[in-house]
């Protein structure tokens, strides 16, 4: 049974990789300016510039920040997501119909992987579920900015994310799936894709 779960997990990862990079390719084909960003210890992660689009219903992803880490392993990140398209996303659609997919470097074991100091690393990709409970991995909305109408309350599944409003999204990673990110040594990256049932999507790359 354990071997079966391992195979299923590997197939799921490959499928998610395919979905993620296919969507990234589609977005880049529409002139998305993905951030090629090398950071130093003195640089504020919130200075990551926004992503721009052509021919895509956009979500602007900005303000990437590492909220919590254990050495080079990241426990929690956050970023802003602004709904630029006209209209709204109802709370249930945001919870059950959206996809948040993140690709990053992960500590693994095995041959043929890239070794950094005492770690063996390989690219990984994960679909992050929404959850209001303290379980990881998960994403949740910590704050809503520029809110004017229909206050968004994901816990009660009421309200909506309207055009021009910005969500502060927090992502928590499980202990065994923490990203390796050491920008001072130029190791690690984050590719973030947020895809909504309305057809809007946002992409951010940090490396």
ChimeraX attribute file (.defattr): number of C-alpha atoms within 10 A of each C-alpha:
attribute: neighborCount
match mode: 1-to-1
recipient: residues
	/A:1	6
	/A:2	7
	/A:3	8
	/A:4	9
	/A:5	10
	/A:6	11
	/A:7	12
	/A:8	12
	/A:9	12
	/A:10	12
	/A:11	12
	/A:12	15
	/A:13	16
	/A:14	14
	/A:15	12
	/A:16	19
	/A:17	20
	/A:18	13
	/A:19	13
	/A:20	23
	/A:21	14
	/A:22	12
	/A:23	16
	/A:24	21
	/A:25	13
	/A:26	13
	/A:27	21
	/A:28	15
	/A:29	12
	/A:30	14
	/A:31	14
	/A:32	20
	/A:33	17
	/A:34	19
	/A:35	17
	/A:36	13
	/A:37	14
	/A:38	15
	/A:39	18
	/A:40	12
	/A:41	9
	/A:42	7
	/A:43	10
	/A:44	13
	/A:45	20
	/A:46	14
	/A:47	12
	/A:48	22
	/A:49	18
	/A:50	19
	/A:51	18
	/A:52	20
	/A:53	20
	/A:54	13
	/A:55	10
	/A:56	17
	/A:57	17
	/A:58	22
	/A:59	27
	/A:60	23
	/A:61	28
	/A:62	23
	/A:63	17
	/A:64	25
	/A:65	17
	/A:66	17
	/A:67	15
	/A:68	13
	/A:69	15
	/A:70	10
	/A:71	10
	/A:72	15
	/A:73	20
	/A:74	21
	/A:75	22
	/A:76	22
	/A:77	17
	/A:78	23
	/A:79	22
	/A:80	23
	/A:81	25
	/A:82	22
	/A:83	24
	/A:84	17
	/A:85	18
	/A:86	10
	/A:87	13
	/A:88	17
	/A:89	21
	/A:90	20
	/A:91	20
	/A:92	17
	/A:93	15
	/A:94	19
	/A:95	19
	/A:96	12
	/A:97	14
	/A:98	20
	/A:99	18
	/A:100	20
	/A:101	20
	/A:102	24
	/A:103	21
	/A:104	22
	/A:105	21
	/A:106	21
	/A:107	21
	/A:108	17
	/A:109	12
	/A:110	9
	/A:111	8
	/A:112	9
	/A:113	14
	/A:114	14
	/A:115	14
	/A:116	11
	/A:117	6
	/A:118	7
	/A:119	14
	/A:120	17
	/A:121	22
	/A:122	18
	/A:123	17
	/A:124	18
	/A:125	24
	/A:126	18
	/A:127	18
	/A:128	18
	/A:129	17
	/A:130	21
	/A:131	16
	/A:132	11
	/A:133	10
	/A:134	8
	/A:135	12
	/A:136	18
	/A:137	21
	/A:138	20
	/A:139	23
	/A:140	21
	/A:141	20
	/A:142	10
	/A:143	12
	/A:144	18
	/A:145	12
	/A:146	12
	/A:147	16
	/A:148	10
	/A:149	11
	/A:150	13
	/A:151	14
	/A:152	21
	/A:153	16
	/A:154	19
	/A:155	14
	/A:156	9
	/A:157	14
	/A:158	13
	/A:159	17
	/A:160	22
	/A:161	24
	/A:162	23
	/A:163	18
	/A:164	18
	/A:165	18
	/A:166	23
	/A:167	21
	/A:168	19
	/A:169	18
	/A:170	20
	/A:171	22
	/A:172	22
	/A:173	20
	/A:174	14
	/A:175	12
	/A:176	10
	/A:177	21
	/A:178	21
	/A:179	28
	/A:180	25
	/A:181	22
	/A:182	18
	/A:183	17
	/A:184	12
	/A:185	11
	/A:186	13
	/A:187	15
	/A:188	20
	/A:189	22
	/A:190	18
	/A:191	19
	/A:192	21
	/A:193	23
	/A:194	19
	/A:195	20
	/A:196	20
	/A:197	13
	/A:198	16
	/A:199	11
	/A:200	17
	/A:201	24
	/A:202	27
	/A:203	29
	/A:204	26
	/A:205	21
	/A:206	19
	/A:207	17
